[in-house]
């Protein structure tokens, strides 16, 4: 199978790999395979905690905008903190550099990062018949040699068959995977058994799972730059992109400024690129992702609140984890799945400011930032960003938002 990245158009229906994610660990044993596979896509809307909703039903068209294709960043900025930062806190948008971030925060503020680590989740191979296969591993099942993956092939492999995956050089077969079955309401995920530790096999033979709008194949620079400098827990198939701008110098400046740090772990799934295929938002089925909120982070947030500081989420994945953990009204530590779908009218309980990249039109992340900063405010900021030629999406620039 060719490894040329497909061209991407803003108007296209969606990425090649999009579908439900699945939980791991104890939940897998408790639910059983059939029920467990259906858990992330339950057939219901996943809107949560709506209040002060707009007078008219929201549609996908409310979050559309025209983006010149040349503004889609194909490569990162030469230096992480050299990217641009749109300061959207006040009435007037201000153009800055990311390295200025420490001066925009106050002593006693708390930055919360997502410390997930991107795995080399993309594999290329062939079926026994000779037909090409491209795989994107969505979830490594803890404590096993099994994974759930999206497969693209001219004809789907059957349960019991084997897929021969090549090494990174594209040469002879590196390892075989057994197809155990399929799961998900639309059969989008394949259950595979690998011949060894999945993380080790992917690290040795896999490719960086670049987003569908990045048109070049992955290289050594992507291995380094599509990963945060503080990545710790392997499991993500997409980077928490707002955190890609941080480097050692910015982190040191934040510490000198008296800004505290804490972390969550949310393994970003391929569903982050999943398009909204229905007009009415209430009908959209949100993908599910696993996250863990440490007790130390809950304590850090409590201390920040007590001292009058602000909680700043680094990225939408961090925000989703924090707000999911507070849906019951009180922030709860622990590990769980979230399919939270944040749209205008959502009641935010934890996050005061959000650092985020620029997102795809008509996407759930556009809806999230609109809920956080205000729909019209986001339209104003995006209009400014396009006019000033900011770079968009995963390798693009960042913006700092204040909760409305």
DOTIMI-695055 format. One line per 10 residues: number of its first residue (from 0); for each residue x, y, z of N, C-alpha, C, O. Coordinates in steps of 0.1 Angstrom, whole numbers. Example, Ala and Ser with C-alpha at 12.3 -4.5 7.8 and 13.67 -1.06 7.14 Angstrom:
BEGIN
0) 132/-57/78/123/-45/78/132/-33/78/142/-33/85 | 128/-22/71/137/-11/71/129/0/79/134/11/80 $
END
This chain:
BEGIN
0) 8/-12/0/0/0/0/9/12/0/19/13/7 | 5/22/-8/13/34/-9/13/42/5/3/42/12 | 24/48/8/25/56/20/24/71/18/26/78/27 | 20/75/6/18/89/4/5/93/12/-5/87/11 | 7/104/19/-4/109/27/-15/114/17/-12/121/8 | -28/112/20/-39/117/12/-40/132/13/-37/138/23 | -44/138/2/-46/152/2/-59/155/11/-68/146/12 | -59/167/16/-70/170/26/-77/183/21/-71/192/17 | -90/182/21/-98/194/18/-107/197/30/-113/188/36 | -109/210/33/-118/214/44/-132/209/42/-139/206/51 $
10) -136/207/29/-149/203/26/-152/188/26/-163/183/25 | -141/180/28/-142/166/27/-150/160/39/-151/167/49 | -156/149/37/-165/143/47/-159/140/60/-165/139/70 | -146/137/60/-140/133/73/-127/125/70/-124/122/59 | -119/122/81/-107/115/80/-109/100/77/-120/95/77 | -98/94/73/-99/80/69/-103/71/81/-110/61/80 | -98/75/93/-100/67/105/-108/75/115/-103/85/120 | -120/71/117/-128/78/127/-138/67/132/-144/60/124 | -140/67/145/-149/57/150/-148/57/165/-141/65/171 | -155/48/171/-156/47/186/-143/42/192/-137/34/186 $
20) -140/47/203/-129/42/211/-135/32/221/-147/30/222 | -126/26/229/-131/16/238/-123/17/251/-112/21/251 | -129/13/262/-123/14/275/-113/2/277/-112/-7/269 | -106/2/289/-97/-8/291/-97/-13/306/-105/-8/313 | -88/-22/309/-87/-26/323/-99/-33/329/-104/-42/323 | -102/-29/341/-113/-36/348/-126/-35/341/-134/-45/342 | -129/-24/334/-142/-23/327/-143/-34/317/-154/-39/315 | -132/-38/311/-133/-48/300/-138/-61/306/-146/-68/300 | -133/-65/318/-137/-77/324/-151/-76/329/-158/-86/329 | -155/-65/334/-168/-63/340/-179/-64/330/-190/-69/332 $
30) -177/-58/318/-187/-57/308/-188/-69/299/-198/-73/294 | -176/-75/297/-176/-86/287/-174/-80/273/-177/-68/271 | -168/-88/264/-164/-82/251/-175/-75/243/-173/-64/238 | -187/-82/242/-197/-77/233/-202/-64/238/-203/-54/231 | -206/-63/251/-212/-51/257/-201/-40/257/-204/-29/255 | -189/-44/260/-178/-35/262/-175/-28/249/-173/-16/248 | -176/-35/237/-173/-29/225/-184/-18/221/-181/-9/214 | -196/-20/226/-206/-11/223/-207/1/233/-214/11/230 | -199/0/243/-200/11/254/-197/25/248/-205/34/252 | -186/27/240/-184/41/237/-194/47/228/-196/59/228 $
40) -201/40/219/-211/45/210/-224/39/213/-229/29/207 | -231/45/223/-243/38/228/-255/42/221/-266/37/224 | -254/50/210/-265/53/202/-273/65/208/-284/68/203 | -267/72/218/-274/83/223/-266/96/222/-254/95/219 | -272/107/223/-264/120/224/-256/120/237/-261/115/247 | -245/127/237/-236/128/248/-235/142/254/-226/145/261 | -245/151/251/-245/164/256/-247/163/271/-255/155/276 | -240/172/279/-240/171/293/-242/185/299/-237/195/294 | -250/186/310/-250/198/319/-253/210/311/-246/220/313 | -263/210/302/-266/222/295/-274/232/303/-283/228/311 $
50) -271/245/303/-278/255/309/-277/268/301/-267/270/294 | -286/277/302/-286/290/294/-283/287/280/-276/294/273 | -290/277/274/-288/273/260/-294/284/251/-303/291/255 | -288/285/239/-294/295/229/-308/292/227/-313/281/228 | -315/303/222/-330/302/220/-333/292/208/-343/286/208 | -324/291/198/-327/283/187/-318/270/188/-307/271/193 | -322/259/182/-314/247/183/-301/249/175/-302/254/163 | -290/245/180/-277/247/173/-276/237/162/-280/225/164 | -270/241/151/-267/232/140/-252/233/137/-245/242/142 | -247/223/130/-233/223/126/-229/235/118/-218/240/120 $
60) -239/241/110/-236/253/102/-232/265/111/-225/274/106 | -236/265/123/-233/276/132/-218/276/136/-213/286/141 | -211/265/132/-197/264/136/-188/263/124/-177/257/124 | -193/267/112/-186/266/100/-178/279/97/-182/290/102 | -167/278/90/-160/290/85/-151/286/73/-148/274/72 | -148/296/65/-139/293/53/-125/295/57/-121/305/62 | -117/285/55/-103/285/58/-94/283/46/-95/273/39 | -86/293/42/-76/291/31/-67/279/33/-61/278/44 | -67/270/24/-59/257/27/-44/260/30/-38/252/37 | -39/271/25/-25/274/28/-22/277/43/-11/278/47 $
70) -33/280/50/-31/282/65/-30/270/73/-28/271/85 | -33/258/67/-31/246/74/-16/242/76/-10/239/66 | -11/243/88/3/240/90/7/226/87/1/217/92 | 16/224/78/21/211/75/33/207/83/37/195/83 | 40/217/89/52/214/97/51/223/109/45/234/108 | 57/219/120/57/228/132/66/240/130/75/241/120 | 65/250/138/74/262/138/88/257/141/90/247/148 | 98/264/136/112/260/139/115/258/153/122/248/157 | 110/266/162/111/265/176/97/264/183/88/270/178 | 96/255/192/83/253/199/77/266/203/65/269/200 $
80) 84/273/211/78/285/217/79/297/208/75/308/211 | 84/295/196/84/306/186/71/307/178/70/316/170 | 62/298/180/49/299/174/41/311/179/45/317/189 | 31/315/171/23/327/175/13/323/186/8/312/187 | 9/333/193/-1/332/203/-11/343/202/-8/355/204 | -24/340/199/-34/350/199/-40/352/213/-46/342/218 | -38/363/218/-43/366/232/-58/371/231/-60/382/227 | -67/362/234/-81/365/232/-88/368/245/-100/366/246 | -81/372/255/-87/374/268/-96/387/269/-106/387/274 | -90/397/263/-97/410/264/-106/413/252/-109/404/243 $
90) -111/425/251/-120/429/240/-113/429/227/-119/427/216 | -100/433/227/-92/434/214/-83/423/213/-75/421/222 | -83/415/202/-73/404/200/-59/410/200/-57/420/193 | -50/404/206/-36/408/206/-27/397/201/-28/386/204 | -18/401/192/-9/392/185/4/391/193/11/401/195 | 7/379/198/19/377/206/27/365/201/23/358/191 | 38/362/208/45/349/206/43/340/218/41/345/229 | 43/327/216/40/318/226/50/320/238/45/318/250 | 62/323/236/71/325/247/68/336/256/73/337/267 | 58/344/253/53/355/261/43/350/272/39/357/281 $
100) 39/337/270/28/332/279/30/334/294/21/338/301 | 43/332/299/44/334/314/40/347/319/35/349/330 | 43/358/310/39/371/314/24/374/314/20/384/320 | 17/365/308/2/367/308/-5/360/319/-17/361/321 | 3/352/327/-3/345/339/2/352/351/11/360/351 | -4/348/362/-1/355/375/4/345/385/1/333/384 | 13/349/395/17/340/405/4/334/412/-5/341/415 | 5/321/414/-7/314/421/-16/308/411/-25/300/415 | -15/311/398/-22/304/388/-17/290/386/-6/286/390 | -26/281/381/-22/267/380/-24/262/365/-35/263/360 $
110) -14/258/359/-15/252/345/-17/237/347/-9/230/354 | -27/231/340/-29/217/340/-26/211/326/-33/216/317 | -17/202/325/-13/196/313/-19/182/311/-22/176/321 | -19/177/299/-22/163/296/-9/157/293/-2/160/283 | -5/147/301/8/141/300/8/128/292/17/120/293 | -2/126/284/-3/114/275/9/114/265/14/125/262 | 13/102/261/23/101/251/18/95/238/11/84/239 | 21/101/227/16/96/214/24/83/211/36/83/211 | 17/72/207/23/60/203/24/60/187/16/67/181 | 33/52/182/34/51/167/24/41/163/26/29/160 $
120) 12/46/161/0/38/160/-4/34/146/-13/26/144 | 3/40/136/0/36/122/9/25/117/21/26/118 | 2/15/111/10/4/106/5/1/91/-6/4/87 | 15/-4/83/12/-8/69/15/-23/68/25/-28/73 | 6/-30/60/9/-44/58/0/-49/47/-5/-42/38 | -1/-63/47/-9/-70/37/-16/-82/43/-12/-88/53 | -27/-84/37/-35/-97/41/-28/-109/34/-19/-107/26 | -32/-120/39/-27/-133/33/-30/-133/18/-22/-139/10 | -40/-127/13/-44/-127/-1/-35/-117/-9/-35/-118/-21 | -27/-109/-2/-18/-99/-9/-24/-85/-9/-16/-76/-13 $
130) -36/-83/-5/-42/-70/-5/-36/-61/6/-33/-66/17 | -34/-48/2/-28/-39/12/-38/-36/23/-50/-36/22 | -31/-33/35/-39/-29/47/-32/-17/54/-19/-17/55 | -39/-8/58/-34/3/66/-42/3/79/-54/2/80 | -34/3/91/-41/2/104/-37/14/112/-26/19/111 | -47/18/120/-45/28/131/-49/22/144/-61/20/146 | -40/19/153/-43/13/166/-50/24/174/-45/35/176 | -62/21/178/-70/30/187/-68/28/201/-68/38/209 | -66/16/206/-65/13/220/-57/0/222/-59/-10/216 | -47/1/231/-40/-11/236/-47/-16/248/-48/-8/258 $
140) -51/-28/248/-58/-34/260/-48/-37/271/-39/-45/269 | -49/-30/283/-39/-32/293/-37/-46/297/-46/-54/299 | -24/-50/299/-20/-63/304/-22/-74/294/-21/-86/298 | -24/-71/281/-26/-81/271/-17/-78/259/-10/-68/258 | -17/-87/249/-11/-85/236/-21/-81/226/-18/-82/214 | -32/-75/230/-43/-72/221/-45/-57/220/-43/-50/229 | -50/-54/208/-53/-40/205/-67/-39/198/-71/-49/192 | -73/-27/198/-84/-24/189/-79/-14/179/-72/-4/182 | -82/-16/166/-76/-8/156/-86/-5/145/-96/-13/142 | -85/6/138/-92/8/125/-84/2/114/-71/4/114 $
150) -90/-5/105/-83/-10/94/-89/-5/81/-101/-4/79 | -80/-2/71/-85/2/58/-79/-7/48/-67/-9/47 | -88/-14/41/-84/-24/31/-95/-25/20/-106/-20/22 | -91/-30/8/-101/-31/-2/-112/-41/2/-124/-39/-2 | -109/-51/10/-119/-60/16/-115/-63/30/-103/-67/33 | -124/-62/39/-121/-63/54/-116/-78/56/-122/-87/51 | -105/-79/64/-101/-93/68/-111/-100/77/-118/-93/85 | -112/-113/76/-122/-120/84/-116/-125/97/-104/-126/98 | -124/-127/107/-119/-133/120/-112/-146/118/-117/-154/110 | -101/-147/124/-93/-159/122/-81/-157/112/-72/-165/112 $
160) -82/-147/104/-72/-145/94/-60/-137/100/-61/-133/112 | -50/-136/93/-38/-129/98/-34/-117/88/-37/-118/76 | -29/-107/94/-24/-95/87/-9/-95/89/-4/-96/100 | -2/-93/78/13/-93/78/17/-78/78/16/-72/68 | 23/-73/89/26/-59/90/41/-58/87/50/-65/92 | 45/-48/79/58/-45/75/65/-36/86/59/-30/94 | 79/-36/85/86/-27/93/86/-13/88/80/-10/78 | 93/-4/95/93/10/91/99/12/77/96/22/70 | 108/4/74/115/5/61/106/0/49/110/1/37 | 95/-6/52/86/-11/42/90/-24/35/85/-28/25 $
170) 100/-30/41/105/-43/36/97/-55/39/85/-55/38 | 104/-65/43/97/-78/46/88/-77/58/89/-67/66 | 80/-87/61/71/-87/72/78/-86/85/88/-94/87 | 74/-77/94/80/-76/107/73/-84/117/79/-90/126 | 60/-85/116/52/-94/125/38/-96/119/33/-89/111 | 32/-107/124/18/-110/120/9/-107/132/12/-109/143 | -3/-103/128/-14/-100/138/-26/-109/134/-29/-110/123 | -32/-115/144/-44/-123/142/-56/-115/144/-57/-108/154 | -66/-116/135/-78/-109/136/-88/-117/144/-92/-128/141 | -91/-112/156/-100/-119/165/-115/-116/163/-124/-124/166 $
180) -118/-105/157/-132/-101/155/-133/-86/153/-123/-79/151 | -146/-82/153/-149/-68/151/-158/-63/162/-165/-71/169 | -158/-50/165/-167/-45/175/-171/-31/172/-165/-25/163 | -180/-25/179/-186/-12/176/-199/-14/169/-200/-23/161 | -208/-4/170/-221/-6/163/-220/-6/148/-229/-11/142 | -209/0/143/-208/0/128/-196/-9/124/-192/-8/112 | -191/-17/133/-180/-26/130/-167/-19/126/-159/-24/118 | -165/-6/131/-154/1/126/-141/-3/133/-130/1/128 | -141/-10/144/-129/-14/151/-127/-29/149/-136/-37/149 | -114/-33/148/-110/-47/147/-102/-50/159/-94/-43/164 $
190) -105/-62/164/-98/-67/176/-87/-76/171/-89/-86/165 | -74/-72/174/-63/-79/169/-54/-84/181/-53/-78/191 | -48/-96/179/-38/-101/188/-24/-100/182/-22/-105/171 | -15/-93/188/-1/-92/183/8/-102/190/4/-108/200 | 20/-105/184/28/-116/189/38/-111/200/47/-118/203 | 35/-100/206/43/-95/217/37/-83/223/26/-79/221 | 46/-76/231/41/-63/237/37/-53/227/46/-49/219 | 25/-49/226/20/-39/216/28/-26/216/32/-21/205 | 31/-21/227/39/-8/228/53/-10/222/57/-1/214 | 59/-21/225/73/-23/219/72/-25/204/80/-20/197 $
200) 62/-33/199/61/-35/185/58/-22/177/63/-20/167 | 49/-14/183/45/-2/176/57/8/176/60/15/166 | 64/9/187/76/17/188/86/14/177/93/22/172 | 88/1/175/98/-4/166/94/-3/151/101/0/142 | 81/-6/149/76/-8/135/66/2/130/63/3/118 | 60/9/140/49/18/136/53/32/131/65/35/131 | 44/39/126/46/53/121/38/63/130/28/60/136 | 43/75/131/37/86/138/23/88/132/22/90/120 | 12/88/140/-1/89/134/-5/103/131/-13/109/138 | 1/109/121/-2/123/118/-16/125/114/-22/116/108 $
210) -22/136/117/-36/139/113/-38/138/98/-29/140/90 | -51/136/94/-54/135/79/-51/147/71/-49/146/59 | -50/159/77/-48/171/70/-33/174/68/-30/184/61 | -24/166/74/-10/167/71/-7/158/60/-9/146/62 | -2/163/49/-1/156/37/12/148/35/13/140/26 | 22/150/43/35/143/41/36/131/50/29/131/60 | 44/122/46/46/110/55/55/114/67/61/124/67 | 54/106/78/61/109/90/76/108/88/80/99/81 | 83/115/96/98/114/95/103/116/110/96/117/119 | 117/117/111/123/118/124/119/131/131/118/131/143 $
220) 117/142/123/112/154/130/99/153/136/96/158/147 | 90/145/129/76/143/135/77/135/148/69/137/157 | 86/125/148/87/117/160/90/126/172/86/123/183 | 98/136/170/102/145/181/91/156/183/88/159/195 | 86/162/173/78/174/174/63/171/176/55/180/181 | 58/159/172/44/155/174/43/148/188/36/138/189 | 51/154/197/52/148/211/55/160/220/63/168/217 | 48/161/232/51/171/241/65/168/248/69/157/249 | 71/178/254/84/176/261/82/169/274/91/164/280 | 69/169/279/67/162/292/58/150/290/52/145/300 $
230) 57/144/278/49/132/276/54/121/284/66/119/286 | 45/114/291/48/103/300/41/90/298/48/80/297 | 28/90/297/20/78/297/16/74/283/8/81/277 | 22/64/277/19/60/263/4/56/261/-1/49/270 | -2/60/250/-16/55/247/-23/64/238/-34/60/233 | -19/76/235/-26/85/226/-23/82/211/-12/78/208 | -33/84/203/-30/83/188/-31/97/182/-31/98/169 | -32/107/189/-32/121/185/-26/129/196/-28/126/208 | -18/139/193/-11/147/203/-21/157/209/-30/162/203 | -19/160/222/-25/172/228/-19/184/224/-9/189/230 $
240) -23/190/212/-15/199/204/-12/212/211/-2/218/208 | -21/217/220/-18/230/226/-5/229/235/2/239/237 | -1/217/239/11/215/248/23/214/239/34/214/245 | 22/213/226/34/211/218/42/224/218/54/223/214 | 37/235/222/44/248/221/53/250/233/62/259/233 | 52/242/243/60/243/255/74/238/253/76/227/248 | 84/245/258/98/240/258/104/243/272/97/248/280 | 116/239/273/123/240/287/123/255/291/121/257/303 | 126/264/282/127/278/286/113/283/291/113/291/301 | 102/280/284/89/285/288/86/279/302/80/286/310 $
250) 88/266/303/85/260/316/93/266/328/88/268/339 | 106/269/325/114/276/335/109/290/339/108/294/350 | 104/297/328/99/310/330/86/310/338/83/318/347 | 78/300/336/65/298/343/68/295/358/61/301/367 | 78/287/361/82/284/375/87/297/381/83/299/393 | 95/304/374/100/317/380/89/327/383/90/335/392 | 78/326/375/67/335/376/58/331/388/49/339/392 | 60/319/393/52/314/404/39/307/399/30/306/407 | 39/303/387/28/295/381/30/280/384/40/275/381 | 21/274/391/22/260/394/18/251/383/11/256/373 $
260) 22/238/383/18/229/373/12/216/379/16/212/390 | 3/210/372/-3/198/375/-7/190/362/-5/196/351 | -11/178/363/-13/170/351/-26/161/352/-30/158/363 | -31/158/341/-41/147/339/-35/138/328/-26/142/321 | -41/126/326/-38/118/315/-50/115/308/-59/108/313 | -51/119/295/-62/115/287/-56/110/273/-50/118/266 | -59/98/270/-53/92/258/-62/96/246/-73/91/244 | -57/106/239/-65/111/227/-67/101/217/-57/94/212 | -79/99/212/-82/88/202/-84/94/189/-85/107/187 | -86/86/179/-88/90/165/-101/98/164/-103/105/154 $
270) -110/95/173/-123/102/173/-122/117/174/-132/124/171 | -110/122/178/-109/137/179/-110/143/166/-113/155/165 | -108/136/155/-109/141/141/-122/137/135/-125/140/123 | -131/131/143/-144/126/137/-153/137/134/-155/146/143 | -158/138/122/-167/149/118/-181/148/125/-185/136/128 | -187/159/126/-201/158/130/-210/156/118/-210/165/109 | -217/145/117/-224/141/104/-239/144/105/-246/140/96 | -243/150/116/-257/154/117/-259/169/118/-249/175/123 | -270/174/114/-271/189/115/-274/193/129/-269/204/133 | -283/186/136/-286/190/150/-276/184/160/-274/172/160 $
280) -270/193/168/-260/188/177/-265/178/187/-257/169/191 | -277/179/191/-283/170/201/-283/156/196/-285/147/204 | -282/154/183/-282/140/177/-268/134/175/-267/123/171 | -258/142/178/-244/137/176/-240/127/187/-243/130/198 | -234/117/183/-228/107/192/-213/109/194/-206/108/184 | -209/113/205/-196/117/208/-187/104/210/-192/95/216 | -174/105/206/-165/94/208/-161/94/223/-163/104/230 | -156/83/227/-152/81/241/-137/80/243/-130/75/234 | -132/86/253/-117/85/256/-115/82/271/-123/86/279 | -104/75/274/-101/72/287/-92/83/293/-83/88/287 $
290) -95/86/306/-86/96/313/-85/92/327/-92/84/333 | -74/98/333/-72/96/348/-68/110/354/-60/117/349 | -75/113/364/-73/125/372/-67/122/385/-73/116/394 | -54/125/387/-47/121/400/-53/129/412/-57/141/410 | -52/123/423/-56/131/435/-48/143/438/-53/153/443 | -35/142/434/-26/154/436/-31/166/428/-29/177/432 | -36/163/416/-42/174/408/-54/180/414/-56/192/414 | -63/172/419/-75/177/426/-71/186/438/-77/196/440 | -61/181/445/-56/189/456/-50/203/452/-52/213/458 | -42/202/441/-36/214/435/-47/224/431/-45/236/433 $
300) -58/219/425/-69/228/421/-75/234/433/-79/246/433 | -77/226/443/-84/232/456/-75/243/462/-80/253/466 | -62/240/462/-53/251/468/-53/263/459/-53/274/465 | -53/262/446/-54/273/437/-67/281/439/-66/294/440 | -78/274/440/-91/281/443/-90/289/456/-95/300/457 | -85/282/466/-85/288/480/-77/301/480/-80/310/488 | -66/301/472/-57/312/472/-61/323/462/-54/333/461 | -72/321/455/-77/331/445/-70/330/431/-71/339/423 | -63/319/429/-57/317/416/-66/312/405/-78/308/408 | -61/311/393/-70/306/382/-64/293/377/-52/290/377 $
310) -74/284/372/-70/271/367/-70/273/352/-80/277/345 | -58/270/346/-56/272/331/-54/258/325/-45/251/328 | -64/254/317/-63/241/310/-54/242/298/-57/251/289 | -44/234/296/-36/234/284/-42/224/275/-39/212/275 | -50/229/266/-57/220/256/-71/216/259/-75/215/271 | -78/213/249/-92/208/250/-93/195/257/-102/192/263 | -82/186/255/-83/173/261/-82/174/277/-89/167/284 | -73/184/281/-73/186/296/-86/192/301/-91/187/311 | -92/201/294/-105/206/298/-115/196/298/-123/195/308 | -116/187/288/-126/176/288/-124/167/300/-134/163/306 $
320) -112/164/304/-110/155/315/-114/162/328/-121/156/336 | -110/175/330/-114/182/342/-129/184/344/-134/181/354 | -135/188/333/-149/191/334/-157/178/335/-168/177/341 | -152/167/329/-159/154/330/-158/149/345/-168/144/350 | -147/152/351/-145/147/365/-154/155/375/-155/151/386 | -159/166/370/-167/175/379/-182/175/375/-190/183/381 | -186/166/367/-200/166/363/-210/163/374/-221/168/374 | -205/156/384/-214/154/396/-214/165/405/-221/165/416 | -207/176/402/-208/188/411/-195/190/419/-192/201/423 | -188/179/421/-175/180/429/-164/173/421/-167/162/416 $
330) -153/178/420/-142/172/413/-137/159/419/-134/159/431 | -138/148/411/-135/135/416/-123/129/410/-122/128/397 | -113/125/418/-101/118/412/-105/104/408/-115/99/412 | -96/99/399/-98/85/395/-97/84/380/-95/93/373 | -99/71/375/-98/68/361/-111/64/356/-118/56/362 | -115/68/344/-128/65/338/-128/69/323/-118/75/318 | -139/66/317/-142/70/303/-150/83/303/-157/86/312 | -148/91/292/-156/103/291/-161/103/276/-153/102/267 | -174/106/274/-179/109/261/-186/123/262/-196/126/254 | -181/132/270/-187/145/272/-187/153/259/-176/153/252 $
340) -198/159/256/-199/167/244/-202/181/248/-214/184/252 | -193/190/248/-194/204/253/-198/213/242/-191/215/232 | -210/219/244/-215/229/234/-220/241/241/-221/241/254 | -222/252/234/-227/265/241/-239/262/250/-249/255/246 | -238/267/262/-248/265/272/-243/256/283/-249/254/294 | -231/249/281/-225/241/291/-220/249/303/-216/260/302 | -222/243/315/-218/250/327/-204/245/331/-202/233/335 | -194/253/330/-180/250/334/-179/252/349/-183/262/355 | -172/242/355/-171/241/370/-156/243/374/-154/246/386 | -147/240/365/-133/239/369/-124/249/362/-116/256/369 $
350) -124/250/349/-114/257/341/-118/272/340/-129/275/337 | -108/281/342/-110/295/341/-104/301/328/-110/310/322 | -93/295/323/-87/299/311/-83/287/303/-81/276/309 | -83/288/290/-80/277/281/-70/281/271/-71/291/264 | -59/273/270/-49/275/260/-51/264/249/-52/252/253 | -53/268/237/-57/258/227/-52/262/213/-49/274/211 | -51/253/204/-48/256/190/-61/260/183/-71/261/189 | -60/263/170/-71/266/161/-77/253/155/-69/244/151 | -90/252/155/-96/239/152/-103/239/139/-106/249/132 | -107/226/135/-114/224/122/-128/230/122/-134/230/133 $
360) -132/236/111/-146/240/111/-156/229/112/-153/217/108 | -167/231/118/-178/222/120/-174/210/129/-180/199/128 | -164/212/137/-159/201/146/-164/203/160/-168/214/164 | -163/192/168/-168/193/181/-158/202/190/-163/207/200 | -146/203/185/-137/212/193/-140/227/190/-138/235/199 | -145/230/178/-150/244/176/-162/247/185/-164/258/190 | -170/236/187/-182/238/196/-177/240/211/-183/248/218 | -167/233/214/-162/234/228/-156/248/231/-160/254/241 | -148/253/222/-142/266/225/-153/277/224/-152/287/231 | -163/275/216/-174/284/215/-182/284/228/-187/295/233 $
370) -183/272/234/-190/272/247/-182/279/258/-188/285/267 | -169/278/257/-160/283/267/-159/298/266/-161/305/276 | -156/304/254/-154/318/253/-165/326/248/-165/338/248 | -176/319/242/-187/326/236/-186/324/221/-176/326/215 | -198/321/215/-198/318/201/-194/330/192/-185/328/184 | -199/342/195/-195/353/187/-181/357/190/-174/362/180 | -176/356/202/-162/359/205/-153/350/197/-143/355/191 | -156/337/196/-147/328/188/-148/332/173/-137/331/167 | -159/335/168/-160/339/154/-151/352/152/-144/353/141 | -151/361/161/-143/373/160/-128/369/160/-120/374/152 $
380) -124/361/169/-110/357/170/-106/349/158/-94/351/153 | -114/340/153/-110/332/141/-109/341/129/-101/339/120 | -118/351/128/-117/360/116/-104/368/117/-98/370/107 | -100/372/129/-88/379/131/-76/370/127/-67/374/120 | -76/358/132/-65/348/129/-64/346/115/-52/345/110 | -74/344/107/-73/342/93/-68/354/86/-59/353/77 | -73/366/90/-68/378/84/-53/380/86/-46/385/77 | -49/377/98/-35/379/102/-26/367/98/-14/366/102 | -31/357/91/-24/346/86/-18/337/97/-6/332/96 | -25/335/108/-21/325/117/-21/311/111/-28/309/101 $
390) -14/302/117/-13/288/112/-23/279/120/-23/281/132 | -30/271/113/-41/263/119/-38/249/121/-29/243/115 | -45/243/131/-46/229/134/-34/224/142/-27/232/148 | -30/211/141/-21/205/150/-8/211/151/-2/213/162 | -2/214/140/11/220/139/11/235/139/21/242/136 | -1/241/141/-3/255/140/-1/263/153/6/258/162 | -6/275/153/-4/284/164/-14/282/175/-23/273/174 | -13/290/185/-22/288/197/-30/301/200/-27/312/195 | -40/299/209/-47/311/214/-50/309/229/-51/298/234 | -51/320/236/-54/320/250/-68/326/252/-71/337/248 $
400) -77/318/259/-91/322/260/-95/324/275/-90/316/283 | -104/333/277/-109/335/290/-123/330/290/-131/332/281 | -127/323/301/-141/318/302/-151/329/303/-149/339/310 | -161/329/295/-171/340/294/-179/340/307/-188/349/308 $
END
